[in-house]
């Protein structure tokens, strides 16, 4: 069912932003500036940007209607300073302006994980959905039940870095169809060796990551966004990207480094400090990288690296 931002329930969408202090410091927010939050989530990072200096404007985009609704509620007092856009950041086109800074907090939000009916987590029994944008038709159930064994194995290996991808794909094809997250997780666990079944992480973790990436075309969308975003920055404007797994981080690292319009400001990614790790365990895997749009003179000279 198609969900509009107005129909969504903002109270259910509670997202804890990570690396907030580091992100705002690195962004170097300027009075009167215009910033793009490419993944607004619940609006936490946007609120901090709006509070960081006078007369700030934010363009806030997200593909999740629930996130847009939650951010609208959170940022209500700044309504004259925030423009919302519902859609995939890879498809966004700025309206002639350039931004003083751009941020993106990648992957699944804590709210998406914690709302059972979204189907992102095997900790909850729910339909195999995993769509960030509820308007799209492809779901995780479609992928699991329709793709052939080789396609599934390739996806689990490529996007989940799952070394038992063939074994797991075989078990899934033998036991499908699946409609529920718990059913799929149980099938995956039953198809791996005992020592793997009771390891540090649940054996379904990497498969669920791969499924989520496939359903939402996360890496191809990220690649498109990273190719476009430097052109949206004013000279001296900064872009900060938070990623949560190695596939994302690798893509961010190489895209920022290889862009002729950017100079990298973080040789090593910024990671969460101990107090944040204690308060929000999900910040453990977060990595923040920054780059700055070069001046027109530097661009002409090709001195961005």
C-alpha positions as CSV (number, residue, x, y, z in Angstrom):
1,X,0.0,0.0,0.0
2,X,1.3,3.4,-0.9
3,X,2.0,5.6,2.1
4,X,2.2,9.4,2.0
5,X,4.3,11.4,4.4
6,X,1.1,12.9,5.8
7,X,-0.5,9.5,6.5
8,X,2.6,8.0,8.2
9,X,2.8,7.8,12.0
10,X,5.8,9.9,13.2
11,X,5.5,8.8,16.8
12,X,6.6,5.3,15.9
13,X,9.8,6.5,14.1
14,X,12.4,7.0,16.7
15,X,15.9,7.2,15.3
16,X,19.1,7.8,17.3
17,X,21.6,9.7,15.1
18,X,25.2,8.6,15.5
19,X,28.5,10.6,15.5
20,X,26.4,13.8,15.9
21,X,29.0,16.0,17.5
22,X,31.7,14.9,15.1
23,X,29.4,15.4,12.1
24,X,28.4,18.9,13.1
25,X,32.0,19.9,13.9
26,X,33.4,18.6,10.6
27,X,30.6,20.2,8.6
28,X,31.7,23.6,9.9
29,X,28.2,25.1,9.7
30,X,28.1,28.7,8.5
31,X,25.5,31.4,9.4
32,X,23.0,31.8,6.6
33,X,24.1,28.5,5.0
34,X,22.0,26.0,3.1
35,X,22.6,22.3,3.9
36,X,21.4,19.1,2.4
37,X,20.5,16.2,4.7
38,X,20.3,13.4,2.1
39,X,19.0,10.9,4.6
40,X,16.9,12.9,7.1
41,X,15.7,9.9,9.2
42,X,13.9,11.2,12.3
43,X,15.5,14.6,11.8
44,X,18.2,14.4,14.5
45,X,21.1,15.6,12.4
46,X,19.1,18.2,10.6
47,X,18.0,19.7,14.0
48,X,21.7,20.0,15.1
49,X,22.6,21.7,11.8
50,X,19.7,24.2,12.3
51,X,20.8,24.9,15.8
52,X,24.5,25.3,15.0
53,X,24.3,28.8,13.5
54,X,21.8,31.6,12.8
55,X,19.5,31.6,9.7
56,X,20.3,28.1,8.5
57,X,18.2,26.4,5.8
58,X,18.1,22.6,5.3
59,X,16.8,20.6,2.4
60,X,15.8,17.2,4.0
61,X,15.3,14.2,1.8
62,X,14.5,10.5,2.5
63,X,12.9,7.7,0.6
64,X,10.9,6.6,3.7
65,X,7.6,8.4,4.2
66,X,7.6,7.5,7.9
67,X,11.0,9.2,8.2
68,X,9.8,12.3,6.5
69,X,6.7,12.5,8.7
70,X,8.8,12.0,11.9
71,X,11.3,14.7,10.7
72,X,8.5,17.1,10.0
73,X,7.1,16.7,13.5
74,X,10.6,17.0,15.1
75,X,11.5,20.1,13.0
76,X,8.2,21.8,13.2
77,X,9.6,24.9,14.9
78,X,12.0,25.3,12.0
79,X,9.3,24.8,9.3
80,X,10.1,28.0,7.4
81,X,13.8,26.9,7.2
82,X,13.3,23.3,6.0
83,X,12.2,21.9,2.6
84,X,11.3,18.2,2.5
85,X,11.6,15.9,-0.5
86,X,10.4,12.3,-0.5
87,X,12.5,10.0,-2.7
88,X,15.8,8.2,-3.3
89,X,18.8,10.5,-2.9
90,X,20.2,9.1,-6.2
91,X,17.2,10.7,-8.0
92,X,17.3,14.1,-6.4
93,X,18.0,17.1,-8.5
94,X,18.7,20.5,-6.7
95,X,16.8,23.5,-7.9
96,X,19.7,25.5,-9.3
97,X,21.3,26.2,-5.8
98,X,24.5,24.8,-4.4
99,X,24.8,23.8,-0.8
100,X,27.3,24.9,1.9
101,X,27.3,21.3,3.1
102,X,25.9,17.8,2.5
103,X,25.4,14.9,4.9
104,X,24.2,11.3,4.5
105,X,23.7,8.7,7.2
106,X,23.6,5.5,5.3
107,X,21.9,2.2,5.8
108,X,18.8,1.3,7.9
109,X,17.8,3.6,10.7
110,X,17.2,2.3,14.2
111,X,13.5,3.0,13.7
112,X,13.3,0.8,10.6
113,X,15.0,-2.0,12.5
114,X,12.8,-1.6,15.5
115,X,9.4,-1.4,13.8
116,X,8.5,-5.1,13.3
117,X,6.2,-4.8,10.4
118,X,9.0,-3.2,8.2
119,X,10.6,-6.7,8.1
120,X,14.2,-5.6,8.4
121,X,15.1,-7.6,11.4
122,X,14.8,-11.3,12.2
123,X,14.4,-10.4,15.9
124,X,10.8,-9.8,15.1
125,X,8.3,-12.1,13.4
126,X,7.0,-10.1,10.4
127,X,6.5,-10.2,6.7
128,X,9.6,-10.3,4.6
129,X,9.3,-6.7,3.4
130,X,12.5,-4.6,3.8
131,X,11.4,-1.7,1.5
132,X,12.7,1.6,2.6
133,X,10.3,3.2,0.1
134,X,6.9,1.5,0.6
135,X,5.8,2.7,-2.9
136,X,8.1,0.3,-4.6
137,X,6.8,-3.2,-5.5
138,X,9.9,-5.4,-5.0
139,X,10.1,-6.9,-1.5
140,X,12.5,-9.3,0.3
141,X,9.9,-12.1,-0.1
142,X,9.9,-11.6,-3.9
143,X,13.7,-12.0,-4.0
144,X,13.8,-15.0,-1.7
145,X,11.0,-16.8,-3.4
146,X,11.7,-16.0,-7.1
147,X,15.4,-15.7,-7.6
148,X,17.2,-18.9,-8.6
149,X,19.8,-20.5,-6.4
150,X,22.8,-19.1,-8.1
151,X,21.4,-15.5,-8.0
152,X,20.7,-15.8,-4.3
153,X,24.2,-17.3,-3.6
154,X,25.9,-14.5,-5.5
155,X,23.8,-11.8,-3.7
156,X,24.6,-13.3,-0.3
157,X,28.3,-13.4,-1.1
158,X,28.6,-10.0,-2.8
159,X,26.3,-7.9,-0.5
160,X,26.5,-9.9,2.7
161,X,30.1,-11.1,2.4
162,X,28.6,-14.5,3.4
163,X,31.2,-17.3,2.9
164,X,28.5,-20.0,3.2
165,X,26.4,-18.3,0.5
166,X,26.0,-21.4,-1.7
167,X,25.0,-23.7,1.2
168,X,22.5,-21.2,2.5
169,X,21.0,-20.5,-0.9
170,X,20.5,-24.3,-1.5
171,X,18.7,-24.6,1.8
172,X,16.4,-21.6,1.0
173,X,15.5,-23.0,-2.4
174,X,14.7,-26.4,-0.9
175,X,12.4,-25.0,1.8
176,X,10.7,-22.0,0.1
177,X,8.3,-20.3,-0.2
178,X,8.9,-18.0,2.8
179,X,6.7,-15.1,3.9
180,X,8.1,-14.3,7.4
181,X,11.4,-13.1,8.7
182,X,11.5,-15.7,11.5
183,X,10.9,-18.6,9.1
184,X,13.7,-17.5,6.9
185,X,16.1,-17.0,9.8
186,X,15.3,-20.5,11.1
187,X,15.9,-22.0,7.7
188,X,19.3,-20.3,7.4
189,X,20.3,-21.4,10.9
190,X,19.3,-25.0,10.1
191,X,21.4,-25.0,6.9
192,X,24.8,-24.1,8.4
193,X,27.3,-26.1,10.6
194,X,26.6,-26.2,14.3
195,X,29.7,-24.1,15.2
196,X,28.5,-21.4,12.8
197,X,24.9,-21.5,14.1
198,X,26.1,-20.5,17.6
199,X,28.8,-18.1,16.6
200,X,29.3,-14.5,17.6
201,X,26.5,-13.3,15.2
202,X,23.3,-15.0,14.1
203,X,23.9,-16.9,10.9
204,X,21.1,-15.0,9.2
205,X,22.7,-11.6,9.8
206,X,24.7,-11.3,6.6
207,X,21.9,-12.8,4.5
208,X,19.5,-10.2,5.8
209,X,22.0,-7.4,5.1
210,X,22.4,-8.7,1.5
211,X,18.6,-8.9,1.0
212,X,18.1,-5.4,2.3
213,X,20.8,-4.0,0.0
214,X,19.3,-5.9,-3.0
215,X,15.7,-4.8,-2.3
216,X,16.6,-1.1,-1.9
217,X,19.5,-1.1,-4.5
218,X,21.5,0.6,-1.8
219,X,25.0,0.4,-3.3
220,X,24.0,1.4,-6.8
221,X,22.0,4.3,-5.4
222,X,24.9,5.3,-3.2
223,X,27.3,5.2,-6.1
224,X,25.0,7.5,-8.2
225,X,24.6,9.9,-5.3
226,X,28.4,10.1,-4.6
227,X,29.0,10.9,-8.3
228,X,26.5,13.7,-8.3
229,X,26.9,15.2,-4.8
230,X,30.3,17.0,-5.3
231,X,28.6,19.1,-8.1
232,X,26.0,20.3,-5.6
233,X,28.6,21.8,-3.2
234,X,29.8,25.4,-3.2
235,X,33.6,25.8,-3.2
236,X,34.7,25.3,0.4
237,X,31.5,23.3,1.1
238,X,31.9,20.0,2.9
239,X,30.3,16.6,2.5
240,X,30.1,14.1,5.4
241,X,29.1,10.5,5.0
242,X,28.4,8.0,7.8
243,X,28.5,4.3,6.7
244,X,27.9,1.2,8.7
245,X,29.5,-1.7,6.8
246,X,32.6,-2.3,4.8
247,X,30.9,-2.3,1.4
248,X,29.5,1.2,2.0
249,X,32.6,2.6,3.5
250,X,34.8,1.3,0.7
251,X,32.6,3.0,-1.9
252,X,32.5,6.2,0.1
253,X,36.3,6.2,0.6
254,X,37.1,5.6,-3.0
255,X,34.5,8.0,-4.4
256,X,35.6,10.9,-2.2
257,X,39.3,10.2,-3.0
258,X,38.8,9.9,-6.7
259,X,36.6,12.9,-7.2
260,X,38.4,15.8,-9.0
261,X,36.1,18.3,-7.2
262,X,37.0,17.2,-3.7
263,X,39.9,17.1,-1.3
264,X,39.6,14.5,1.5
265,X,39.7,15.8,5.0
266,X,39.7,12.4,6.9
267,X,42.6,10.1,6.0
268,X,41.1,7.6,8.5
269,X,37.4,7.5,9.2
270,X,36.0,9.1,12.4
271,X,34.6,6.5,14.8
272,X,32.4,6.7,17.9
273,X,34.0,7.5,21.2
274,X,33.5,5.4,24.3
275,X,30.7,7.4,25.9
276,X,28.6,7.1,22.7
277,X,29.4,3.4,22.4
278,X,28.0,2.9,25.9
279,X,24.9,4.9,25.2
280,X,24.2,3.5,21.7
281,X,25.8,0.2,20.8
282,X,24.7,0.6,17.2
283,X,27.3,3.3,16.8
284,X,30.1,0.7,17.0
285,X,30.2,0.1,13.3
286,X,29.7,3.7,12.2
287,X,32.4,5.4,10.2
288,X,32.4,9.1,9.2
289,X,34.4,10.5,6.3
290,X,34.6,14.1,5.2
291,X,35.7,15.9,2.0
292,X,35.7,19.5,0.9
293,X,34.8,21.0,-2.5
294,X,38.0,22.6,-3.9
295,X,38.1,26.2,-5.0
296,X,37.7,27.1,-8.7
297,X,41.4,27.8,-8.9
298,X,42.3,24.4,-7.5
299,X,39.8,22.7,-9.8
300,X,41.4,24.3,-12.8
301,X,44.9,23.2,-11.6
302,X,43.6,19.7,-10.7
303,X,45.1,19.9,-7.2
304,X,42.3,18.2,-5.3
305,X,44.4,15.2,-4.2
